[in-house]
Amino acid sequence: MAALALAEQPQAALDVYLPLSELPEHLQWRLRSWQADSEEQLGHTQEAALLYAEAAHHAQGLNRAVMLQEQAALLLQLGQAEEARQVLAQARPLYLGHDLDEGLNLATWHYLQAQALLNLGKPDEALASIREADRLERAFGDPSYGVALVWGQVMTQLGQPEEALRHFERALTLATDADRPYAQHELGVALLDLDRPLEARERLEAALADPEYPYQPEVLADLAECDYRLGRLQEAQQAAEQALAQGAVVPASLVLGSVALDYYHLDEALDHYERVVREAAPQSRDWITAHQMAADVMAQQGFRDPAAAYAHAQQALEYTPESDDWYGTLQDHLKKAEALMGEKSGRMLN
């Protein structure tokens, strides 16, 4: 089975029947790990995660920590960040400083912990973890693409695009051919955050050129944003519509809302922003932006639905810092909508 799994023949490996009870105790965890690896190769992420959990149950010491980390990595792929964090919490006490192989495995632990914290909206804590992952890698081996990429993602969430750009560029130099489009895509987004659409477009086109890259719809949406920033409204609309049709609902809808606003098609713009509100992760940057824009469009429409305008402004205000230019605008929208709601209520009572 191990030979088949290592030879990238996962289905053949899984077809080999080996009862766990007939194996020596020290091989039981290995059997489950080989089965997990085979399921992972087949794209069966949930099944692989469960098998890594079982492998961890049968393993001891550092081997158990490594199996738990494999499980956590797959939970992160499944979008289960809190579950991944809990599994990592089980792995951490298994590092006792007695094993020469602990260094790089502990670096991996911090790398996974940073991802979990980042996905849980804790970028400051994630920064501490990714710094420690980088320190351990340099102490016990070589810097890795993955750590550089996640460090860039952390800096992006902390609102430091220049720093993010530096880490993404380092990730690109460390990337394998298979990893390069991921780094190119992140670079493109970072350059967009810095309002450098021409340079961003070059990076994004490089990512799009790889037919195996799984986030092509999102790249198309980002290219649409480049076109919009460059004043190419027709090209931006076409690319965004294509991205929307391919499933990149949130980024494509934001671009389509911007284009509709430029054409002063307010009803159409509002439809796009309300779609983002429904589809984006609550409290994410895109979700906040959509609430801000929806409130603003409703204000331009003359507060035809003051209650809806109030709701959008209220949601956006909760997550908009007072230092942001939007803060005062949203307060104005909130007050006007509230006044109109009061007038409407008064007319109904009379």
C-alpha positions in Angstrom: 0.0 0.0 0.0 2.7 2.5 0.9 4.5 1.9 -2.4 1.2 2.5 -4.3 0.5 5.7 -2.4 4.0 7.0 -2.9 3.8 6.0 -6.6 0.7 8.2 -6.9 -1.7 5.3 -7.5 -4.2 6.3 -4.7 -7.1 4.1 -5.8 -5.0 1.0 -6.1 -3.6 1.8 -2.6 -7.0 2.1 -1.1 -8.1 -1.2 -2.8 -5.5 -3.1 -0.8 -7.3 -4.7 2.2 -5.3 -4.6 5.4 -7.3 -5.1 8.7 -5.9 -2.7 11.3 -6.2 -5.3 14.0 -3.7 -7.6 12.2 -0.9 -5.0 12.2 1.6 -4.3 14.9 0.7 -1.2 17.0 3.5 0.9 15.6 2.2 0.4 12.0 -1.5 1.1 12.7 -1.0 4.9 12.5 1.1 4.5 9.3 -1.7 2.5 7.6 -4.2 5.2 8.3 -1.8 7.9 7.2 -1.2 6.1 3.9 -5.0 5.8 3.4 -5.4 9.4 4.3 -2.7 10.4 1.7 -4.5 8.4 -0.9 -7.9 9.9 -0.2 -6.3 13.4 -0.4 -4.7 12.6 -3.8 -8.2 11.7 -5.0 -9.6 15.0 -3.8 -11.6 13.4 -0.9 -10.6 16.1 1.6 -13.2 15.2 4.3 -12.4 11.5 4.2 -8.7 12.2 4.4 -9.1 14.5 7.4 -11.0 11.8 9.3 -8.3 9.2 8.5 -5.6 11.6 9.7 -7.5 12.0 12.9 -7.6 8.2 13.3 -3.9 8.0 12.5 -3.2 10.6 15.3 -5.2 8.4 17.7 -2.9 5.4 17.0 0.4 7.5 17.0 2.5 8.7 19.8 4.7 11.8 20.4 6.0 13.7 17.4 4.2 11.4 15.0 0.9 12.2 16.6 1.6 15.9 16.4 2.4 15.5 12.7 -0.8 13.6 12.0 -2.9 16.2 13.9 -1.2 18.9 11.8 -2.1 17.1 8.6 -5.7 16.9 9.8 -5.7 20.6 10.7 -4.3 21.5 7.2 -7.2 19.7 5.6 -9.7 21.4 7.9 -8.4 24.7 6.8 -9.0 23.7 3.2 -12.5 22.8 4.2 -13.0 26.3 5.7 -13.2 25.0 9.2 -10.8 27.3 10.9 -12.0 27.0 14.5 -11.9 23.2 14.2 -8.4 23.4 12.8 -7.3 25.6 15.7 -8.7 23.1 18.2 -6.8 20.3 16.6 -3.6 22.3 16.6 -4.1 23.0 20.3 -3.9 19.2 20.8 -0.7 19.0 18.8 1.3 21.8 20.5 1.9 20.1 23.9 3.5 17.1 22.1 6.5 19.2 21.3 8.9 18.6 24.2 12.2 19.7 22.8 13.7 16.2 22.9 13.5 15.3 19.2 15.9 16.7 16.6 13.1 16.6 14.0 10.9 18.9 16.0 12.2 22.2 14.6 10.7 22.2 11.1 7.5 20.4 12.3 7.0 23.1 14.9 7.5 25.7 12.1 4.7 23.9 10.3 2.6 24.1 13.4 3.0 27.9 13.6 2.4 28.2 9.9 -1.0 26.4 10.2 -1.8 28.3 13.4 -1.3 31.6 11.5 -3.7 30.5 8.8 -6.3 29.5 11.4 -6.0 32.8 13.3 -6.1 34.8 10.0 -9.3 33.0 9.0 -10.8 33.7 12.4 -10.2 37.4 11.9 -7.2 37.7 14.3 -4.4 39.1 12.1 -2.3 40.4 15.0 -2.1 37.0 16.6 -1.5 35.5 13.1 1.4 37.8 12.6 3.2 36.5 15.8 2.7 32.9 14.6 3.9 33.5 11.1 7.0 35.3 12.3 7.8 32.3 14.6 7.3 29.9 11.6 9.8 31.9 9.6 12.3 32.0 12.5 12.1 28.3 12.9 12.4 27.6 9.2 15.6 29.7 9.0 17.0 28.1 12.1 16.4 24.5 11.1 16.1 24.6 7.3 15.2 27.0 4.5 12.6 29.7 4.0 9.4 28.3 2.3 7.0 29.6 -0.2 4.0 28.9 2.1 5.2 30.9 5.0 6.1 33.9 2.7 2.6 33.7 1.1 0.7 33.6 4.4 2.9 36.4 5.8 1.8 38.5 2.9 -1.9 37.6 3.5 -1.5 38.6 7.1 -0.1 42.0 6.1 -2.9 42.5 3.6 -5.5 41.9 6.4 -3.6 44.3 8.6 -3.9 47.0 5.9 -0.2 47.2 5.0 -0.1 46.5 1.3 3.5 47.6 0.8 4.7 45.0 3.3 2.3 42.4 1.8 3.8 43.1 -1.6 7.3 42.4 -0.3 6.3 39.0 1.1 4.4 38.0 -2.0 7.4 38.9 -4.1 9.5 36.6 -1.9 6.9 33.9 -2.2 7.1 34.1 -6.0 10.9 33.6 -5.9 10.4 30.5 -3.7 7.4 29.0 -5.6 7.4 25.9 -7.6 5.7 26.0 -11.1 2.5 24.7 -9.5 2.5 27.5 -6.9 3.5 30.4 -9.1 -0.1 31.4 -10.1 -1.1 31.6 -6.5 1.7 34.1 -5.8 1.0 36.0 -9.0 -2.6 36.4 -8.0 -1.8 37.6 -4.6 0.7 40.1 -6.1 -1.9 41.3 -8.4 -4.4 42.0 -5.6 -1.7 43.7 -3.5 -0.8 46.0 -6.4 -4.5 46.8 -6.9 -4.7 47.7 -3.2 -1.8 50.1 -3.9 -3.7 51.5 -6.9 -1.2 50.3 -9.4 -3.6 48.7 -11.9 -1.2 48.4 -14.9 1.3 46.4 -12.8 -1.5 44.4 -11.2 -2.9 43.5 -14.6 0.5 42.0 -15.7 0.6 39.7 -12.6 -3.1 38.7 -12.9 -2.7 37.8 -16.6 0.2 35.6 -15.6 -2.0 33.8 -13.1 -4.8 33.5 -15.6 -2.5 31.9 -18.2 -2.2 28.7 -16.1 -5.2 26.6 -17.1 -4.8 24.5 -13.9 -5.2 27.5 -11.5 -8.5 26.9 -9.6 -9.3 30.5 -9.0 -9.6 31.7 -12.6 -13.0 33.3 -12.0 -11.6 35.4 -9.2 -8.7 36.5 -11.4 -11.1 37.6 -14.1 -13.0 39.7 -11.5 -9.7 41.3 -10.4 -8.8 42.0 -14.1 -12.2 43.6 -14.4 -11.3 45.8 -11.4 -8.0 46.7 -13.2 -10.0 47.7 -16.3 -12.4 49.8 -14.2 -9.5 51.6 -12.5 -8.0 52.3 -15.9 -11.3 53.8 -17.2 -12.1 50.9 -19.5 -15.7 50.6 -18.5 -16.9 48.3 -21.3 -14.0 45.9 -20.9 -14.5 46.0 -17.1 -18.2 45.1 -17.5 -17.5 42.3 -19.9 -14.9 40.7 -17.7 -17.0 41.1 -14.6 -20.0 39.5 -16.2 -17.8 36.6 -17.3 -16.4 36.2 -13.8 -19.9 36.4 -12.3 -21.1 33.6 -14.7 -18.2 31.5 -13.6 -19.0 31.8 -9.9 -16.8 34.8 -8.6 -20.0 36.4 -7.3 -18.7 38.9 -4.7 -15.7 40.5 -6.5 -17.5 40.5 -9.9 -20.6 42.1 -8.4 -18.6 44.9 -6.8 -17.1 45.8 -10.1 -20.5 45.6 -11.8 -21.9 47.9 -9.1 -19.1 50.5 -9.7 -19.6 50.4 -13.5 -23.4 50.8 -13.1 -22.8 53.8 -10.8 -20.5 55.4 -13.4 -23.4 55.1 -15.9 -25.8 56.4 -13.2 -27.8 53.2 -13.4 -28.7 53.4 -9.7 -31.3 50.5 -9.5 -28.8 48.2 -11.3 -25.9 49.3 -9.0 -28.1 48.7 -5.9 -28.9 45.1 -7.1 -25.2 44.3 -7.4 -24.3 45.7 -4.0 -27.2 43.9 -2.3 -26.1 40.7 -3.9 -22.7 41.2 -2.3 -24.3 41.8 1.1 -26.1 38.5 0.7 -23.1 36.5 -0.5 -20.0 38.0 1.2 -18.8 36.8 4.6 -20.4 39.0 7.3 -18.0 41.7 8.6 -15.5 41.1 5.7 -14.2 44.1 3.8 -16.4 43.3 0.8 -19.5 43.0 3.0 -18.8 46.4 4.7 -18.1 48.0 1.3 -21.4 46.7 -0.1 -23.3 48.1 2.9 -21.6 51.5 2.5 -22.3 51.6 -1.3 -25.9 50.4 -0.9 -26.6 53.1 1.7 -25.0 55.7 -0.6 -27.0 54.6 -3.7 -30.2 54.7 -1.7 -29.4 58.2 -0.6 -28.8 59.2 -4.3 -32.2 57.7 -5.1 -33.8 60.0 -2.5 -34.4 57.5 0.3 -37.3 55.7 -1.5 -37.0 53.0 1.2 -35.7 54.8 4.3 -35.8 51.7 6.5 -33.5 49.7 4.1 -31.2 52.7 3.8 -31.0 53.0 7.5 -30.2 49.3 7.9 -27.4 49.4 5.4 -25.9 52.6 6.9 -26.2 51.1 10.5 -24.4 47.9 9.5 -21.7 49.7 7.7 -21.1 52.2 10.5 -20.6 49.5 13.1 -17.5 48.4 11.2 -16.3 51.7 9.8 -13.6 53.5 11.9 -14.3 57.2 12.7 -11.1 58.1 10.9 -12.6 56.8 7.6 -14.1 59.3 5.2 -17.1 57.1 5.0 -18.0 57.5 8.7 -19.4 61.1 8.4 -21.2 60.2 5.1 -22.9 57.2 6.7 -23.9 59.2 9.8 -25.6 61.7 7.5 -27.4 58.9 5.6 -28.5 57.4 8.9 -29.9 60.6 10.3 -31.8 61.4 7.1 -33.2 57.9 6.8 -34.3 58.0 10.5 -36.0 61.4 10.0 -37.9 60.1 7.0 -38.9 57.0 8.9 -40.2 59.2 11.7 -42.2 61.4 9.2 -43.7 58.3 7.5 -44.7 56.9 10.9 -46.2 60.2 11.9 -48.3 60.4 8.7 -49.5 56.8 9.3 -50.6 57.7 12.8 -52.5 60.7 11.7 
